[in-house]
Amino acid sequence: MSNTHNSGPKKHWSDFIVSRFLRLAASGLVPASLFQKPLPNKDQRAARTGSLNIEIVSHCWQYSHFLIYQLSSLVLFPPTKATVTMTVYYNSEDTRTVAVLNFFAKQQVAGVRWNWCEQPKESLFRRAIGRNQAALASKADWVWFTDCDLMFRKHCIDQLAELLQGRNDSLVFPLRERITSLLEDDDPMLNFDPQDLRVIDINDAMFVEQTRDRATGPLQIAHGDISRAGGYCDSLAYYQKPAASWCKAHEDRAFRWLLGTQGEPLDIPGVYRIRHISKGRYTGSKLNTRFRSSVRKATDKH
């Protein structure tokens, strides 16, 4: 049964306990069957062929400087072997993101349908809420849950469509992605003039390839039948609860736990991701922000 989110965020003394329990459960200590209702088995999932319908679901809060690259990538490299519904969840208080969405809404791109979905901030801050709404309502053959710092460049969507022909896995993911180093806030790539919006390309030399071993948060491509049946952590009420500030996305791991898989790797080209030191979505003191940034830089492996 899907959840509704009409009320504002109300913290409860048990939230910390529930959060910790779910994180432990998702590590495999608890059977997912205690929470997840039965999902369509492999024989019950459609194995579509031909031109596929792929929905991409993204969120943006104060990250318009990434979103502009994501949407630009679909304009620069439009799909020819699939149709894409590009869904973006946002809130109108983020005026820079609104400006970017308004600009791209005017871009007519063959094979791409823009779908902007406004949410209350408190629902936007819990990313699983929008993902769940999109999953339950999607009419797509496959749903790619991603973040706004990911780009779909040359051959990405077309090769994905080729690799998905006749498949009915519950979850797949790109085997490889190309990433930047951790960029500083003043990096030219992260700064654009909101008064002079345009389709922006990237400098490919800034990106290096890395291999992935599971369907992490921005790389989760779920079968449409699975998405419609189980949503995105729809059975975990805690992850459908609005929040007062942006939440760390622990539900990504829970999603894989509920599906019982880390995903099947596919060799999809053209997957690019911008990485950055500071986390502008989170609230807190400047000292806390500097501390977070220092930790990210010190623990970065690339």
Secondary structure, 3 states (H helix, E strand, C coil): CCCCCCCCCCCCCCHHHHHHHHHHHHHHHCCHHHCCCCCCCHHHCCCCCCCEEEEEEEECCCCHHHHHHHHHHHHHCCCCCEEEEEEEEECCCCHHHHHHHHHHHCCCCCCEEEEEEECCHHHHCCHHHHHHHHHHHCCCCEEEECCCCEEECCCHHHHHHHHCCCCCCCEEEECEEEEEEEECCCCHHHCCCCCCCCCCCCCHHHCEEEECCCCCHHHEEEEHHHHHHHCCCCCCHHHHCCCCCCCCCCHHHHHHHHHCCCCEEECCCCEEEEEECCCCCCCCCHHHHHHHHHHHHHHCCC
